[in-house]
Amino acid sequence: MATKVIEEFLKNAIGLDSTSIGSVTVDRSVRRRMVECKLPDEEAYFKLLTVSPPELQALIDEVTVPETWFFRGVEPFRLLAEYVSAEWRAANPGKVFRILSVPCSSGEEPYSIAMVLMDIGLAKDQFNIDAVDINTKIIDRAKLGVYGRNSFRGDEGDVVGRYFHEVENGYAINDIVRGSVNFMHKNLMDKDFLCGMQTYDAIFCRNLLIYFDRPTQTMALMKLHGLLAVQGMLFVGHAESGCVDNALFSIVRREGAFAYRKSIGPKGDNDTASSEEKDANKPIFKEGSNYKKNIKRSARSGPAAGPPAIKAMKTTLAEAVPGGNEEDFLAKAAQLADRGELDEAGWLCEKQLGLDACSADAYYLLAVIREAQGHLQFAQELFHKALYLDPKHYQALIHLAGHAERQGNLAAAATYRTRAKRLVEAD
Ligand SMILES: C[S@@+](CC[C@H](N)C(=O)[O-])C[C@H]1O[C@@H](n2cnc3c(N)ncnc32)[C@H](O)[C@@H]1O
């Protein structure tokens, strides 16, 4: 068996949860690489893995599952065509429709998207498709654009005659379609994944989340949320709709499409909280947008009030996040939130999470903002995420205690407050 250490290393590197494909499969890949590297045992191989990025890439190329075909599942492509022609074009005259396909594997998915867009009359310069995968070999095959019968499994209709020509070893996609996709070798789990890119109007992220565990799925979806334009469309695989957070995305009811719309953007366009929840939450920012009042009140209401040294006693939101320089999304977000510009502040937090999906402070700040906007359930989930990433997050504990109390769960509230109190005592 491949050692747990190698499985853990892979998980940290690319998000792969080895239970999704089975330890035996991981083990087989490791053994193949060990033979290739002429290494006697797993320990020696692991050592190499930790110091050699090329070897890590070779293992990734070996272990990832590139299964895909043209117009896989077909319905998402139909919905995309309808959305662009019936809605997006009219609302965005003269704009370029931007799509991300991640993971794109050997290119069948992004090329299918290109053919769909061409079929509804979009010229090459009216859309932009970025296609990303972590497997270098597969990206090379995608760029080549030559496919065997296995890439055509009956979903593709008559596209072969219109967009391909026969070559010696299969069918080559025509140059116009081939030139309309920008293939990139990237890792969705990287901190700076597509950092600085313009947002996308649609993202296809199909058949990748199934290889991740829950926290990794959440991180990935937060990144995609940050990369998606407001009201943009997200498509996931049929086995993945269960992991899409309905506080971030609202489902598009179309059988077989597994599509979502980004639900909360800079305009706070979706509202998931009940009016009762909103009323319960109102006073938090109503008393003034100053964060200090919120913290002090929370601290007063339980035994967890602590010395000024801890984060909770920071005066304003701006002071509550580290960094504070002009370039820092979070510092800016905090300043905006302090001024009551919550939509914009929330948007910056999402941007920050797109850059660093493990930032407990970004989750925390976003939670406070969503709470102030009345999205209580969503806020609670975000506080949980902050606490998951930083179990010593005093403020998240205090907020969660407040949520538990409001829900009548006094035992949970007491547990949160006890944990917070211990932090203060240990400080
Ligand atoms: C089953 S294919 C899915 C392809 C296509 N989206 C589809 O549904 O047909 C999964 C792909 O995910 C890629 N992959 C795995 N982990 C990744 C990561 N962390 N970042 C980017 N791509 C990844 C693999 O290399 C593989 O090509």
The ligand as an SDF file (V2000), in Angstrom:
LIG
                    3D

 27 29  0  0  0  0  0  0  0  0999 V2000
  -12.7180   13.2000  -14.8740 C   0  0  0  0  0  0  0  0  0  0  0  0
  -11.8220   14.5300  -15.5680 S   0  0  0  0  0  0  0  0  0  0  0  0
  -13.1030   15.6910  -15.8480 C   0  0  0  0  0  0  0  0  0  0  0  0
  -13.0280   16.3550  -17.1980 C   0  0  0  0  0  0  0  0  0  0  0  0
  -14.2650   17.1310  -17.6340 C   0  0  0  0  0  0  0  0  0  0  0  0
  -14.5240   18.2350  -16.7860 N   0  0  0  0  0  0  0  0  0  0  0  0
  -15.4660   16.2410  -17.7070 C   0  0  0  0  0  0  0  0  0  0  0  0
  -16.3440   16.3320  -16.8540 O   0  0  0  0  0  0  0  0  0  0  0  0
  -15.5510   15.4200  -18.6250 O   0  0  0  0  0  0  0  0  0  0  0  0
  -10.9510   15.0960  -14.1020 C   0  0  0  0  0  0  0  0  0  0  0  0
   -9.7400   15.9670  -14.3980 C   0  0  0  0  0  0  0  0  0  0  0  0
   -9.4280   16.7130  -13.2290 O   0  0  0  0  0  0  0  0  0  0  0  0
   -8.0680   17.0380  -13.2810 C   0  0  0  0  0  0  0  0  0  0  0  0
   -7.6380   17.5150  -11.9460 N   0  0  0  0  0  0  0  0  0  0  0  0
   -7.5130   16.7840  -10.8100 C   0  0  0  0  0  0  0  0  0  0  0  0
   -7.1340   17.5610   -9.7880 N   0  0  0  0  0  0  0  0  0  0  0  0
   -7.0270   18.8270  -10.2690 C   0  0  0  0  0  0  0  0  0  0  0  0
   -6.6720   20.0710   -9.6890 C   0  0  0  0  0  0  0  0  0  0  0  0
   -6.3430   20.1710   -8.3900 N   0  0  0  0  0  0  0  0  0  0  0  0
   -6.6330   21.1620  -10.4810 N   0  0  0  0  0  0  0  0  0  0  0  0
   -6.9500   21.0770  -11.8040 C   0  0  0  0  0  0  0  0  0  0  0  0
   -7.2900   19.9160  -12.4030 N   0  0  0  0  0  0  0  0  0  0  0  0
   -7.3460   18.8020  -11.6490 C   0  0  0  0  0  0  0  0  0  0  0  0
   -7.4410   15.7330  -13.7450 C   0  0  0  0  0  0  0  0  0  0  0  0
   -6.1600   15.8970  -14.2810 O   0  0  0  0  0  0  0  0  0  0  0  0
   -8.4640   15.2350  -14.7600 C   0  0  0  0  0  0  0  0  0  0  0  0
   -8.0600   15.5660  -16.0760 O   0  0  0  0  0  0  0  0  0  0  0  0
  1  2  1  0
  2  3  1  0
  2 10  1  0
  3  4  1  0
  4  5  1  0
  5  6  1  0
  5  7  1  0
  7  8  2  0
  7  9  1  0
 10 11  1  0
 11 12  1  0
 11 26  1  0
 12 13  1  0
 13 14  1  0
 13 24  1  0
 14 15  1  0
 14 23  1  0
 15 16  2  0
 16 17  1  0
 17 18  1  0
 17 23  2  0
 18 19  1  0
 18 20  2  0
 20 21  1  0
 21 22  2  0
 22 23  1  0
 24 25  1  0
 24 26  1  0
 26 27  1  0
M  CHG  2   2   1   9  -1
M  END
$$$$
